Amino acid sequence: MKVNPTPTVFLQLRSRIKLPRDQTVKLGDVAFIVCEPEWERRLRDLPLTQPKDIDGNRLVMDLIQIIPKIKKVIPGAHIETMGNHHTLVELVGPDSKRSKLWFPLIWLLLFFGSALTIMNFHADVNMLEVQIRIVEMVTGKRDEHPYLFQIAYSLGLGFGMTVFFNHLFKKKWNEEPTPLEVEMYLYQENLDQFVVAEEYRKMNTAAKPPGEKP
């Protein structure tokens, strides 16, 4: 079968990937490629860069760097790009052993921190007096220590938080993302945008001649 000398290459860059620090970044790592099978295999293995120590733990691969390398492999290729114009590559080293003490320490910190937060909120709004008044309205008798109501309230508070966060340990009630997952996603998106902007700034600063103001 005759290969088209000037094929059309459809290219879609991934938004973010993780690679080992000592691994060469290839086009197949950072992009989805659609073209003729004969060219696709070569493009997937096309080396883009070898991470260096000065790159830190992140680097950015954009179309300005990628397209000329594709042109060297396939001169005259028609490149159609879709989606992102850059990929954030996170360089990771060998996994370090995590201490088993971290989990109970963090758990205790979160437990007592959230418990103090709830108690301080209840003290600010005088929740005890509110509960006493509710019990008095329902039963007709004033009880300075409405333990049954407080136990039911505490259980309901815990159950409500479980339903709200849609999570119980590793169990999810449905496929909807939890509020915490949404916030973490938005935080990661903002963090990636900041890192990309900083990487571009560093690249532009390094490309300027000495003495020229940024």
Buried (B, 14 or more C-beta within 10 A) or exposed (E): EEEEEEBEBBBEBBBBBEBEBEEEBBBBBBBEBEBBEEBBEBBEEBEBBEBEEEBEEBBBBBBEEBBEBBEEBBEEBEBEBEEBEBBBBBBEEEEEEEEEEEEEEEEEEEEEEEEEEBEEEBEEEEBBEEBBEEBEEEEEEEEEEBEEBBEEBEEEEEEEEBEEBBBEEEEBEEEEEBEEBEEEEEEEEEEBEEBBEEBEEBBEEEEEEEEEEE
